[in-house]
Amino acid sequence: MSYLETTAQFYAEAAETPQIGLCCVSTPPLQLPGLKVPEIMQQMNYGCGTTIHPTELFGEPTVLYIGVGGGLEALQFAYFCRKPSAVIAIDPVSEMRLAAARNLQFAAKENDWFDANFVKILEGNAFELPMPDASVDVVAQNCLFNIFEPADLQRALREAHRVLKPGGRLIMSDPIATRPIPLHLQADERLRAMCLSGAMTYDEYIQQSIDAGFGQVEIRARRPYRLLDIHNYDLEQSLLLESLDSVSFKVPIPSDGACVFTGKTAIYSGAESFLDDRVGHVLQRGIPSAVCDKTATKLALNFPQEVTITDSTWHYNGGGCC
């Protein structure tokens, strides 16, 4: 079998026999007023972080969710998009589609506001999304794209870019690796399906989004995820995996490169009341201003005595320089 076939079989088994923490670290679902999550959905929470960021979901957007899983995040997206077929969830695994549909029926019984028709479940895969060009506001995936080999990941990202409207958002949560994963682990198809051996480094992962055409990337969260230890993974040194939540925007890539926001700020401390760098950035003296990493580097280079650049917080929620 190919690694994709191995993955499909793995999740078919997970759909029919849910196992808590089967592949990913099970975290409590986001608490929202009036939202009750069925227990079975929590058991099938096979994600490493979350793609539910309320600030991205204003205006009842149309959401395309890739890899429906147990339906948890489809339900959470529907909380913000309360109209028929506002959430379109696709999955290539028939067992998972059936499980998600069943779980959403349970959710409808527990939530007065929810109608199962809010979520439309379709057969499909990340490489050939069953949607027209520029047709959705948000594309989301949780702990799926990290499974793909690099060429397949680029195919999936370009498909997401295709179906997004201009200015639309790709919301992702995936493991990343703090150093390159050894080839013998990358070649283990079951470990790849378990989201343990396909992760890229942070720089590689972000560059993939930029290469697919996304002109702005914002990091919502970065946290420890799993440790691949020397005893169980044939390693000379343990390898830490992290969970990365990001939002990539379908906007043109600027001539000087994409804008990546990781929570850095720039603080001007010169003699004047403000600093104008003449390329669109004005810093008020003493007041931290959110800047993308590209702008942070330029300000530090051009004004080394007058501007302090703070470290990345890895928790950025908009309002920056670009």
Residue pairs with C-beta under 8 A, 6 or more apart in sequence:
1 9
1 189
3 147
3 149
3 189
3 192
3 193
4 152
6 189
6 190
6 192
6 193
7 147
7 189
7 192
7 193
8 92
8 93
10 23
10 190
10 193
10 194
11 46
11 93
11 95
11 96
11 193
12 93
12 94
12 95
12 96
14 22
14 23
14 44
14 46
14 96
15 44
15 70
15 93
15 95
15 96
15 98
15 99
16 95
16 99
18 40
18 43
18 44
18 70
18 99
19 43
20 26
20 43
22 46
22 194
23 46
23 143
23 193
23 194
23 195
23 196
24 45
24 46
24 47
24 48
24 143
24 195
25 48
25 225
25 226
25 243
26 42
26 45
27 45
27 47
27 49
27 50
28 42
29 37
29 41
29 42
29 45
29 72
29 76
30 50
30 52
30 76
32 76
32 79
34 111
34 113
35 75
35 76
35 79
35 111
36 107
36 110
36 111
37 72
37 75
37 107
38 103
38 106
38 107
38 110
40 70
40 103
40 106
41 70
41 71
41 72
41 75
41 103
41 106
41 107
42 72
43 70
44 69
44 70
44 71
44 72
44 99
44 103
45 69
45 70
45 72
46 69
46 70
46 143
47 69
47 72
47 73
47 142
47 143
47 173
48 142
48 143
48 173
48 174
48 175
48 195
48 225
48 243
49 142
49 143
49 173
49 174
49 221
49 223
49 243
49 244
49 245
50 73
50 142
50 173
50 221
50 245
51 73
51 140
51 141
51 142
51 171
51 172
51 173
51 245
52 73
52 76
52 77
53 171
53 220
53 245
53 247
54 80
55 317
55 318
56 138
56 169
56 171
56 247
57 63
57 77
57 80
57 81
57 138
59 137
60 80
60 81
60 82
60 83
60 86
61 80
61 81
61 86
61 136
61 137
61 138
62 81
62 86
62 88
62 135
62 136
62 137
62 138
63 77
63 81
63 86
63 87
63 88
63 136
63 137
63 138
63 139
63 140
64 88
64 89
64 90
64 129
64 131
64 136
64 138
64 139
64 140
64 163
65 73
65 74
65 77
65 87
65 88
65 89
65 90
65 139
65 140
65 141
66 90
66 126
66 129
66 139
66 140
66 141
66 144
66 156
66 160
67 90
67 91
67 126
67 141
67 142
67 144
68 74
68 89
68 90
68 91
68 96
68 97
68 100
68 121
69 91
69 96
69 100
69 142
70 96
70 99
70 100
70 103
71 89
71 99
71 100
71 101
71 103
71 104
71 107
71 119
72 103
73 140
73 142
74 87
74 89
74 100
74 104
74 119
74 121
75 104
75 107
75 114
75 119
77 86
77 87
77 138
77 140
78 86
78 87
78 114
78 118
78 119
79 113
79 114
81 87
81 118
82 113
82 114
82 118
83 118
84 115
84 117
84 118
84 120
85 117
85 118
85 119
85 120
86 118
87 118
87 119
87 120
88 119
88 120
88 122
88 131
88 136
89 100
89 119
89 120
89 121
89 122
90 121
90 122
90 123
90 124
90 125
90 129
90 130
91 97
91 100
91 121
91 123
91 124
92 123
92 124
92 125
94 123
97 121
97 123
100 121
101 116
101 121
104 116
104 119
105 116
107 114
107 116
108 114
108 115
108 116
122 130
123 130
124 130
126 141
126 144
126 145
126 148
126 155
126 156
126 159
126 160
127 152
127 155
127 156
127 159
128 159
129 159
129 160
129 162
129 163
131 163
132 163
133 162
133 163
134 162
134 163
134 164
134 165
134 166
134 168
135 163
135 165
136 163
136 164
136 165
136 168
137 164
137 165
137 168
137 169
138 164
138 168
138 169
138 170
138 171
139 160
139 163
139 164
139 168
139 169
139 170
139 171
140 170
140 171
140 172
141 160
141 171
141 172
141 173
141 174
142 172
142 173
142 174
143 173
143 174
143 175
143 195
144 174
145 153
145 156
145 157
145 172
145 174
146 174
146 175
146 176
146 195
146 198
146 199
146 200
147 192
147 193
147 195
147 198
148 155
148 156
148 198
149 198
150 200
150 208
153 200
153 208
154 208
154 211
154 212
157 170
157 208
157 209
157 211
157 212
157 214
158 212
158 213
160 170
160 212
161 170
161 212
161 213
161 214
161 250
164 170
164 250
165 250
166 250
166 251
167 249
167 250
167 251
168 249
168 250
169 247
169 248
169 249
169 250
170 209
170 214
170 247
170 248
170 249
170 250
171 245
171 246
171 247
172 244
172 245
172 246
172 247
172 248
173 243
173 244
173 245
173 246
174 199
174 205
174 243
174 244
175 195
175 196
175 199
175 225
175 226
175 241
175 242
175 243
175 244
176 199
176 200
176 201
176 202
176 205
176 241
176 242
176 243
176 244
177 199
177 200
177 201
177 239
177 240
177 241
177 242
178 201
178 239
178 240
178 241
178 242
179 201
179 239
180 201
181 197
181 198
181 199
181 228
181 239
182 235
184 234
185 191
185 196
185 197
185 228
185 233
185 234
186 192
186 197
186 198
188 197
191 197
192 198
196 226
196 228
196 241
199 205
199 241
200 208
202 222
202 242
202 244
205 244
206 217
206 246
206 260
209 217
209 246
209 248
210 217
210 253
210 257
210 258
210 260
213 250
213 253
214 248
214 249
214 250
214 251
214 253
214 258
215 249
215 250
215 251
215 252
215 253
215 254
215 258
215 259
216 248
216 249
216 251
216 258
216 259
216 260
216 261
216 292
216 322
217 246
217 247
217 248
217 249
217 258
217 259
217 260
217 261
218 246
218 247
218 248
218 249
218 260
218 261
218 316
218 317
218 318
219 244
219 245
219 246
219 260
219 261
219 262
219 263
219 312
219 314
219 315
219 316
220 245
220 246
220 247
220 315
220 316
220 317
221 243
221 244
221 245
221 314
221 315
222 242
222 243
222 244
222 245
222 314
222 315
223 242
223 243
224 240
224 241
224 242
224 243
225 240
225 241
225 242
225 243
226 240
226 241
227 238
227 239
227 240
227 241
228 235
228 238
228 239
228 240
228 241
229 235
229 238
230 236
230 237
230 238
233 239
254 322
256 294
257 294
258 294
259 292
259 294
259 295
259 320
259 321
259 322
260 292
260 293
260 294
261 290
261 291
261 292
261 293
261 316
261 320
261 322
262 293
262 312
262 313
262 314
262 316
263 290
263 312
263 313
263 314
263 315
263 316
264 290
264 291
264 292
264 293
264 296
264 309
264 310
264 311
264 312
264 313
265 288
265 289
265 290
265 291
265 309
265 310
266 281
266 283
266 288
266 289
266 291
266 295
266 296
266 299
266 307
266 308
266 309
266 310
267 283
267 286
267 287
267 288
267 289
267 307
267 308
267 309
267 310
268 274
268 275
268 283
268 284
268 285
268 286
268 287
268 303
268 306
268 307
269 285
269 286
269 306
269 307
269 308
270 285
270 303
270 305
270 306
272 285
273 284
273 285
274 282
274 283
274 284
274 285
275 282
275 283
275 285
275 303
275 306
275 307
276 282
277 283
277 298
277 299
277 302
277 303
279 298
280 321
281 289
281 291
281 295
281 299
281 321
283 289
283 299
283 307
288 310
289 320
289 321
290 316
290 319
290 320
290 321
291 299
291 309
291 320
291 321
292 320
292 321
292 322
293 312
295 321
295 322
296 309
299 307
299 309
300 307
300 309
